[in-house]
Structure formats: C-alpha cells, structure tokens
C-alpha cells in the first residue's frame, strides 16, 4: 500500500506540470516529515550526492555536442550517408538511420538527434517518393538511438543514481545500440521494396563519395575516440568526456573554422542550462531516494517479490511492463529517478546484473519516446514537419514492435550487453 501511495502522489505532481526536481524533492521531504518529523537531513543528502567527480561527464559531453552542432558538422554527416548509400533500394532510409546512429554517439540526446537529422532527412525522403508516414517514422525511431548508444545522457543519470560504472554502461549499450540500428536499416530496405513509387537516386560516383567521406571524417571519428579510449583503458569516463570536448573544439575551430567567440559563449551558456537542470534533478532524486530508504520501501518491495516467488526473469518481465506503461505518460528522466532507487535493492537481492538491467531500461525508455500520448520524439517530428500527429504515430508503430523484439532478445541473451564491458576489464 505504501508503494502505491508514494507512486500515486509523485505521478500526480509530475502530471500537474511541476518540474521533475521539485516533484521528487517535495515528495521526499513530505515522506521525511511523516517519518522523522523534520527535513534536517536534506542538506547533507544533497551535498553527498552532488559532491562526486563523475558528474563532470554531464557538462563535458553536453558541451562536446553543442560545439559539434554549432560547427554544422551534422550537415556533412547526412550528406556523406546520402551520397554513399542513398542509391541502394531504401538507401535514404538506411542513410537516415546511419546518420542518427553517428549523431547519437556525438550528442547523447534522442531529441537532439531527431531534431537535427530530421530537418534534413524528411524533405529529402519525401522528394524521392517515400510515403510521408515512412519518412516520419524512421526519424522518430532513429532519434531514440541517442538513449542507447553512448555517450547517453539518461545512461549517465542511471549510472549516477545506481552507482554503476559509466564506462561499463557505455560499453554495454554499444552492441545492442548498433544491432538496433542494423534492424532499423533492414526494415527500411524491406519497407521500401513494398512501395513502387520510391525513386532511387543515381550513384554519385566514387569521386563524390570519396569527397563526402573526407568531409565527414571528423564527425565519424568522434565516437571511436571516446569509446575506444574507455575500452582500451586510456580514459576514464570523465577523461573521455574531456577528450571529446577538446576534440570538438579543435575540429570546430581549425577544420571547420565556424566557431566564433560568440558561438563559444552560446555553447557554454546552453551547456550550463542543461547541466544545472540535470544537477537539480539529481538533487531531487537524492532526497526522494533517501526518504524511501528511511521508510524501508525498497526492503518491503524485496520481501513482497520474495513472497510472490518471482525469479529474476519474472521480476524483469514485470518491471519492463511497468516501465513501458509509465513511459506512455512520463519523461524518461522521471522514470529513471522514480524506479531506480526503489528497484535496485531487489535487483541486487535477486542477483540481477545492474549493467544488463540498465541496458534493458534504456531500450524501454526508447519505446517511451515513440509511444503516445507523451512520446517526446513524436512531438519533435510533428513540430519540424507540421505533419498530423496521427501520421507520426503510425510511422513509428513498426519501430515500436522492433524495439520490443530487441528487448526480448536482450532478455534472452544478456551477453549481448555484458560481454563487451567485462571483456574490457570492468568487474561484475
């Protein structure tokens, strides 16, 4: 009963339009007042959670993405994908997925990926005869890869709340993320084969393809720099973020020559706003997590699960259904911060790998971005195309099925997520 009351109160506050950090913090303080009679422990709780050097990854990765966006590196990225593979059947869809995959590994944001790639890709796909529904769907779904392919903002947040290694999570998300990108691309090819009105652009020729590859090489090299450094033990996650930011600055200033002092100030300002928002959410989540620990809510949930006789797979299945339903109504950040503190003790009790669970959670959060009524990517695509929301939803529907299938495969084969981080030396 306590779980229901806490969840219900928090969700009511969130649905009322209250900022996430305020809803979490107020719910936590209300619990503390009832349980302890005061909120004197709030300050120490917030300070202990924010006094963590790993938090530097957040502004550094955000800054890296902002610099790359302001330098207009993304224009060359999509042009390269279009030039190299646009001539095959369904090639524009494949090029769009490829561009989303690479940009997701730069920006760490699903919404930014859908917004940036969609502005260029949707008009181009419609020009060559792709049904509007298909063009809208591939952008909405391709944008979700920003959650799973590192460096992912939600993945960093989960790592901080769960105290799991960010480097391990990044590597764990890489193989499933690339596999989902391949599945999306294959679906684009199959789907294009069913529409006779789709035109295939002529092959641009090797000279133009080589020129497009040369122009985009700086964008393509950014993800291997960050992830390769983590995998081979050259960087910690924080150092990788710093190296990525430095790389972005050097490319923007000396290769593209597009980063003016004013642009640099703008990048810093946007980074500050985004980072402060995330830090405030972490503070609210810290208070909420501390409060539910005081009233022994996670312990009660663990005892309930044990009494029901649910094994690890049964528990995971129940949680995935719960997260899927929550994703229809709540933002991804809210879902991470509401569920993680409550579920982690049970996850540990059942011997479930928190890195594997984190990747499962990220795929489920991808679904949250393209399932109505509150699918953020659906609204982003509608905003940049003025298409009816119903068309965007219909276009994204096949990718919902593909993501659910991918989630099921990862449940059945955990090694897809865990092999890479543990082979790189991240212990269980």
Secondary structure by P-SEA (a helix, b strand, c coil): caaaaaaaaaaaaaaacccaaaaaaaaaaaaaaaacccccaaaaaaaaaacccccaaaaaaaaaaaaaaaaaaaaaaaaaaaaacccccaaaaaaaaaaaaaaaaccccaaaaaaaaaaccaaaaaaacccaaaaaaaaaaaaaccccccccaaaaaaaaaacccaaaaaaaaaaaaaaaaaaaaaaaaaaaaacccccccccccaaaaaaaaaaaccccaaaaaaaaaaaaccccaaaaaaaaaaaaaaaaccccccccaaaaaaaaaaaaaaaaaaaaaaaaaaaaaaaaaaaaaaaaaaaaaaaacccaaaaaaaaaaaaaaaaacccaaaaaaacccccaaaaaaacccaaaaaaaaaaaaaaaaccccccaaaaaaaaaccccaaaaaaaaaaaaaaaaaaaaaaaaccccccaaaaaacccc
